[in-house]
Amino acid sequence: MKLTTILNVLPLLIVVQGGILLPRQNDNTSASSVIVDGGSSIIGGNINGSTPSSTNTAISLTSTKTRAGISSTAANRGASEGTSNDGSSNIQKSTITASPAKSASTGIVSSDSNLSTSIGSGTDDLGWIPTTVNPSPTPLATTNKNAIVPTKTTSTGGKPTSIEFDDYSDQTLNRFWDDYIGSVQEPPFRTVPLPPQPYPLPEDPPILLPEYLYTCPEKILTQYKFPKDFLFGWATAAQQWEGAVKDGGKGPTVWDWTARFPGFIADNTPSDVGDLGYYLYKQDIARLAALGGNVYSFSMFWTRIYPFGSADSPVNQEGIDFYRNLINYCWHQGVEPVVTLFHWDTPLALQLKYGGFSNESIIDDFVNYAETVFRQYNGTVHRWVTFNEPVVFCSQGQYPINQTFSNGLNTTVYPYTCSYHVTLAHAKAVQRFRELNIQGEIAFKSDNFVGVPWREGNPNDIRAVERHGAYQIGVFAEPIYNTGDWPQILKDDLSPEILPRFTEEQKEMIKGTADFFAIDGYRVGYVTAPPAGFEACIANISDPLWPTCNQVNFFESTPYEWGLADFADPRVPWLQNTWRFLRGALKGLVERYPTKGGIYLSEFGFAEPEENEQLYKYIAITDTKRELYMMSYLGEVLKAIYEDGTDVRGTFAWSLVDKLFEWQNGFAVRFGTQYVDFNSPTLERTFKRSAIAMSKFWNAHRCDDK
């Protein structure tokens, strides 16, 4: 390195008391700088370091000492700031409230740390401001105030005693919460803010790349328009979005329970508060409508309708009223609601009573819940989904869930027993839907992909693709859309002791119980043969690839082994921007599983790498990888419609807002096209570049004939 180069960068490397002094962000003399501990690293929303310091604040997450690298002003900036750039704080509060549950907050409280330090006089002309460590603009809070100290609250060290309820009173429900969940974090507020109308959008973000590398959303494929009735919008799930898990008479779910077990959630963040959509639903729907979206896909909490889950327990009127208000407000904003009945949130009472979906009793309890919802919202919901991604759901049988299985099931057998019960529950719910003449269409949501042979033309890889498609999609799609029975591959591989067989009567009931195809098509991967070979793998239950006996590769089969696509956050290694395979995947699915209702890309989205670790909001909302993912997928959907003739009816992006609770990844991974400041007292939302790009793309390509 040349000496002049070293001199140029030397001011950026000044080390003060073991830390790096960062330059101020602007020319104001009141601007500030940050001391970052030289041994620290930013992980999971915290600045973790082992260097002893008076500024360290002990926060018990696991055994890690967390250093809060900000001042108390930064952590509470939402209370003092005015309206945000996109108007998300410019709201009025209505008098609508829900009845709060009586529960103690477990939010972490730590003493303030004095993070100011004196390092000498410094000189203005070098850009150093010497007396404070608060940068300008204010950095994002780096502690996760929603994390809890995980404590196992039940005796599930061995087989739990089957739970029975003497009655279904409010007192029994509160005792159930206390005995099995313990303390629950309180919502920061319990009013429903009224958003401004029309909802303001921010100014356009700057163009980050030259025109020869980047095409503006409005100028992509200008020769094409989406069909007249095309649905374009966003999606969420109740367990992640609603929060307020005890409010309004809701009962606990398995996720409310398992989040209390140490290590079940990566950062011990439960969904107690989440995005607080239970109170912020009007703001979120207004923001979706402002972007031009005309559909909102969301799921309902089974336990908000039936707190105890079972057919013999009472309906919760507050839950009925909440979803009616949500559905009506969607229509008020010109947004069609698409309702999913079940997005993995099994009622805890049923899980502990008989093992949830490991027991056939779940079928009638689910159908009862579904019928109640159908009757309540008939005519106001036109598209229904019974189950979200059942393959993924039925694979969630780890501890402590496996301690509740009925009939001595183990984790090898459970996924297929669960699949059997889910398929029958879906079919019976659809049968009841049609008997009641409920308006609209109904289906379930698949996920994953059939796949692309890793080595083109290789017969083993072609066979591996068929195996992958059978286990990941065909397991539910084949009986529901085609034959009423499992794919032949599964029946050949798995004995009736592992995979229960359908009766002829059940096959007739199952076949044809979907009006459209919905695919959560985040990515498409290469599939290849198992290293041990097919026959050896299929015969060996201890093979790590058994019983699917195929392998997904994320790199090319060429000698250099290039990565197959642009990769997402490393904490979701399964996700890549595989736009080049999307059209083939959509066309292949409608050919394998034809319906009269077309196909919906019911979820698609991208986790911007290390987005949660960014110190500044302006960096976090500059989600260029997600923007490119969204533009490429939406462009490929247009080409699929016009160049391939694929009957794509809608796209629902995942997700509307960041999720505090990204399932077992907890706080760390963000999928939202809107940034949520979980340390803000109002859980402030901010549009990201991806949201604005999607809005521009849709508004430029939507059909003019409305």
Buried (B, 14 or more C-beta within 10 A) or exposed (E): EEEEEEEEEEEEEBEBEBBBBBBBBEEEEEBBBBBBBEEBEBBBBBBBBEBEBEBBBEBBBEEBBBBBBBBBEBBBBBEEEEEBBBBBBBBEEEEEBBEEBEBEBBBBEBEEBEBEBEBEEBEEEEBBBBEBBBBBBBBBBBBBBBBBBBEBBBEBEEEBEEBEBEEBEEEBBBEBBBEBBBBBBBBBBBBBBBBBEEBBBBEEBEEEEEEEEBBBBEEBBEEBBBBEEBBBBBBBBBBBBBBBBBBBBBBBBBBBBBBBBEEBBBBBBBBBBBBBBBBBBBBBBBBBBBBBBBBBBBBBBBBBBBBBBBBEBEBBEBBBEBBEBBBEBBEEBEBBBBBBBBBBBBBBBBBBBBBBBBBBBBBBBBBBBBBBBBEBBBEBBBBBBBBBBBBBBBBBBEEBBBBBBBEEBEEEBBBBBBBBBBBBBBBBBBBBBEEEEBBBBBBBBBBBBBBBBBBEEBEBBBBBBBBBBBBBBBBBBBBBBBBBBBBEBBEEBBEEEBBBEBEEEBBEBBBBBBBBBBBBBBBBBBBBBBEBEBEEBBEBEEBEBBBBBBBBBBEBBEEEEEEBBBBBBEBBEEBBBBBEBBBBBBBBBBEBBEBEBBBBBBBBBBBBBBBBBBBBBEEBBBBBBBBBBBBBBBBBBBBBBBEBEBBBBBBBBBBBBBBBBBBBBBBBBBBBBBBBBBBBEBBBBBBBBBBBBBBBBBEBBBEEEE
